[in-house]
Amino acid sequence: MNSKILTGQEKITVIGMGYVGLPLAVAFAEKGASVIGFDLNELKINKYKNGEDPTNEVGEDRLKTVKTIEYTTDEKKISEGKFIIVAVPTPVGKNNIPDLGPVEGASRVIGRNLIKGSYVVFESTVYPGVTEDICVPILEKESGLKCGVDFKVGYSPERVNPGDKVNTVETIVKIVSGMDEESLGTIAKVYEIIVRPGVHRASSIKVAEAAKVIENSQRDVNIAFVNELAMIFEKMGIDTHEVLEAAGTKWNFLKFLPGLVGGHCIGVDPYYLTYKSEELGYISQLILSGRRINDGMSKFVAEKCVKEMIKAGKVIRGAKVLILGLTFKENCPDLRNSKVVDVIKELKEYEVEILINDPVANSHEAEEEYGIKFTAIDVVKNIDAVIMAVKHDEFMTITKNDLKKLYAKSEEKPLIFDLKGIFNKKEMVEEFNYWRM
């Protein structure tokens, strides 16, 4: 299969052209493969055709140089590729129940266009068993073909870090798995076309599914630990960053920082694991506890802001607060599951007026998804507090004088809440009422 892909005899089809699918498609195309990039979102597909990259994962210069990707919303084009990669989102719904709708829908679309001899590889984060117990029956029903006889399946979890230009699909070891030895070997060789460090061959599909879901669960628990420390040290009057800096001098101390835990992975994936464990009769203790802590940080931040404004003599109702950054992480336009949105909701409960600026996020998406309109920073004035919520590169050049211009001229020590520890504390406390998480 890999040699046929490299010589153009076979095509690769990527289902779902988002933060995961687009970099995959581009990586294969840059190696000479012909790729079908399928997505239901016609607006997104048209942007790719025009060389625009709304994800900012690939970059428009690089995207425009790739000539062997056919972007399409026509599901019949799926059948042109015998190696099919599924990279659709797997969110959680009400009460944090896994929403398998996108991956089930993708399976139905693929099934309707599946041909004999195909390999279907799922990259979407799921709990162990989804690929074989849920997706395969759908593929068989829609196609009329038999898995293991007419087509084969595998699982190779995505491990990209949105916004990270160093740890990309080409530079991260890829976990691969297949339903049997033959499919495992074929899938591994195809991914080896683009993955420079090589692949790790998991012993089974379920092992690969489990490996993915615990990667983000582990990170979530570690961040929950330092978030809990931040709340404890807040009551003690101790700076959390200074404590972590001191503790970090020990060789085996894990260096995590407190913060808002959002996005489509870390804030979501643990629920897939705990959902399955509960289905099997085991109620998670540690993982769900960590989730509760991290989900509660937006309320903690909002309440701290209100308390500090009261201490400074501010009238809370109608107070103007500027929030810098809305995306779930720095230098990434992804707004999915942004916990900054939760901070905004909490502050609005106190009837605080919120102004928001984010040079990286898509303004249309922010308004459509959250009803949020951005404010140009050069028209902001007479505010009562600033919340530095996201560490975008564009914000890293903001100076103390830039900040002071945002407040009323009569403000002696303006309030600033630095959620990402962007500024030097010693310098800030001289001229600001400064707080960091």
GIHU-V626341 format. One record per backbone hydrogen bond with DSSP energy under -0.5 kcal/mol. CO is the residue of the C=O (numbers start at 1). NH is the residue of the N-H. E is the energy in kcal/mol with one decimal. If there is no record, write none. Layout:
# GIHU-V626341
((CO;NH;E) (CO;NH;E))
This chain:
# GIHU-V626341
((1;5;-2.3) (2;6;-2.1) (3;7;-1.5) (4;9;-2.0) (4;10;-1.6) (5;8;-0.8) (11;82;-0.8) (11;83;-1.3) (12;36;-3.0) (13;15;-0.5) (13;85;-3.2) (14;16;-0.6) (14;38;-2.7) (15;87;-3.2) (16;18;-0.8) (18;22;-1.9) (20;24;-1.6) (21;25;-2.6) (22;26;-2.6) (23;27;-2.5) (24;28;-2.3) (25;29;-2.3) (26;30;-2.5) (27;31;-0.6) (28;31;-0.9) (28;33;-2.1) (29;32;-1.9) (33;35;-0.5) (34;12;-2.4) (35;37;-0.6) (35;70;-3.1) (36;14;-3.0) (36;38;-0.8) (37;72;-2.8) (38;16;-3.0) (40;42;-1.0) (41;45;-2.1) (42;46;-2.4) (43;47;-1.6) (44;48;-2.1) (45;49;-2.2) (46;50;-1.4) (47;52;-3.2) (48;51;-1.7) (52;54;-0.5) (53;56;-0.8) (59;63;-2.3) (60;64;-2.2) (61;65;-0.7) (62;65;-0.6) (62;66;-0.7) (63;66;-0.8) (65;67;-0.5) (68;35;-2.8) (69;71;-0.7) (70;37;-2.5) (72;39;-1.8) (73;75;-0.8) (74;77;-1.7) (75;78;-1.6) (76;79;-0.9) (77;80;-1.8) (78;81;-1.8) (80;11;-0.6) (82;84;-0.7) (82;119;-3.3) (83;13;-2.6) (83;85;-0.5) (84;121;-3.5) (85;15;-3.4) (85;87;-0.6) (86;123;-2.9) (86;124;-0.8) (91;99;-2.9) (93;96;-1.7) (94;97;-1.2) (97;93;-3.4) (98;100;-0.8) (100;104;-2.7) (101;105;-2.8) (102;106;-2.4) (103;107;-1.7) (104;108;-2.0) (105;109;-2.3) (106;110;-2.7) (107;111;-2.8) (108;112;-2.0) (109;113;-0.6) (110;113;-1.4) (111;114;-1.0) (115;118;-1.2) (118;152;-2.2) (119;84;-3.2) (119;121;-0.6) (120;122;-0.5) (120;154;-2.2) (121;86;-2.9) (122;156;-2.4) (123;158;-1.8) (127;130;-1.9) (129;133;-2.8) (130;134;-2.0) (130;135;-2.4) (131;136;-1.8) (134;138;-1.1) (135;139;-2.5) (136;140;-2.7) (137;141;-2.4) (138;142;-2.7) (139;143;-2.0) (140;144;-2.5) (145;147;-0.5) (146;149;-1.5) (146;150;-3.4) (146;151;-1.1) (150;117;-3.6) (150;118;-0.6) (151;148;-3.6) (152;120;-2.7) (153;179;-1.6) (154;122;-2.3) (155;177;-0.6) (160;162;-0.6) (161;164;-2.6) (163;165;-0.6) (166;168;-1.3) (167;161;-0.9) (168;171;-1.2) (168;172;-1.2) (170;196;-2.3) (170;197;-0.5) (173;175;-0.5) (174;200;-3.0) (176;202;-2.8) (177;155;-1.0) (180;184;-2.4) (181;185;-2.3) (182;186;-2.2) (183;187;-2.9) (184;188;-2.4) (185;189;-2.1) (186;190;-1.9) (187;191;-2.2) (188;192;-1.9) (190;193;-1.3) (191;194;-1.4) (191;195;-2.2) (194;196;-0.9) (195;198;-0.8) (198;174;-1.7) (199;201;-0.6) (200;176;-2.8) (200;202;-0.9) (204;208;-1.7) (205;209;-2.5) (206;210;-2.5) (207;211;-2.5) (208;212;-1.9) (209;213;-1.9) (210;214;-1.8) (211;215;-1.2) (212;216;-1.0) (213;217;-0.9) (214;218;-2.6) (215;219;-1.4) (216;220;-2.3) (217;221;-2.2) (218;222;-2.1) (219;223;-2.3) (220;224;-2.2) (221;225;-1.8) (222;226;-1.5) (223;227;-2.4) (224;228;-2.4) (225;229;-2.0) (226;230;-2.2) (227;231;-1.7) (228;232;-2.2) (229;233;-3.4) (230;234;-1.6) (231;235;-1.3) (232;236;-1.2) (233;237;-0.9) (233;238;-2.7) (234;237;-0.6) (238;240;-0.6) (239;243;-1.7) (240;244;-2.7) (241;245;-2.2) (242;246;-1.9) (243;247;-2.8) (244;248;-2.1) (246;249;-1.4) (247;250;-1.8) (250;253;-1.8) (253;255;-0.5) (254;256;-1.4) (260;262;-0.8) (262;267;-0.8) (265;268;-1.7) (265;269;-3.4) (266;270;-0.6) (268;271;-1.6) (268;272;-0.6) (269;272;-1.3) (269;273;-1.3) (270;274;-2.4) (271;275;-1.9) (272;276;-1.6) (273;277;-2.2) (274;278;-2.4) (275;279;-1.8) (276;280;-1.3) (277;282;-3.0) (278;281;-1.4) (281;283;-0.6) (282;284;-0.6) (285;289;-1.3) (286;290;-2.3) (287;291;-1.9) (288;292;-2.3) (289;293;-2.0) (290;294;-2.5) (291;295;-2.8) (292;296;-1.2) (294;297;-1.1) (296;300;-1.8) (297;301;-2.5) (298;302;-2.4) (299;303;-2.6) (300;304;-2.0) (301;305;-2.4) (302;306;-2.2) (303;307;-2.5) (304;308;-2.4) (305;309;-2.1) (306;310;-2.2) (307;311;-2.3) (308;312;-1.5) (309;314;-2.9) (310;313;-1.9) (314;316;-0.7) (316;319;-2.3) (319;321;-0.6) (319;353;-2.5) (320;384;-3.4) (320;385;-1.2) (321;323;-0.5) (321;355;-2.7) (322;324;-0.5) (322;387;-3.0) (323;325;-0.8) (323;357;-2.2) (324;389;-1.7) (324;390;-1.6) (329;332;-0.9) (333;362;-0.6) (334;328;-2.0) (335;338;-1.5) (336;263;-0.7) (337;263;-1.0) (338;341;-0.7) (338;342;-0.5) (339;343;-1.6) (340;344;-2.2) (341;345;-2.2) (342;346;-2.3) (343;347;-2.3) (344;348;-2.2) (345;349;-0.9) (346;349;-0.6) (347;350;-1.4) (347;352;-1.5) (348;351;-1.6) (351;318;-2.7) (352;354;-0.5) (353;321;-2.8) (355;323;-3.3) (356;375;-3.3) (357;325;-2.7) (361;363;-0.6) (362;366;-2.3) (363;367;-2.0) (364;368;-2.5) (365;369;-2.9) (366;370;-2.1) (366;372;-1.6) (367;371;-1.2) (376;379;-1.7) (377;380;-1.0) (383;408;-0.8) (384;415;-0.7) (385;322;-2.7) (386;388;-0.6) (386;417;-3.1) (387;324;-2.8) (387;389;-1.1) (388;419;-1.7) (388;420;-0.6) (390;392;-1.3) (392;395;-1.2) (392;396;-0.8) (393;396;-0.8) (395;398;-1.5) (399;403;-1.9) (400;404;-2.3) (401;405;-1.4) (403;406;-1.8) (403;407;-0.5) (404;407;-1.0) (406;383;-2.3) (408;411;-1.9) (414;433;-2.8) (415;386;-1.6) (416;418;-0.6) (416;435;-2.1) (417;388;-2.8) (417;419;-1.0) (418;421;-0.8) (418;437;-0.9) (423;425;-0.6) (424;428;-2.1) (425;429;-2.5) (428;431;-1.3) (428;432;-2.3) (431;414;-0.5) (432;434;-1.2) (433;416;-2.5) (435;418;-3.1))
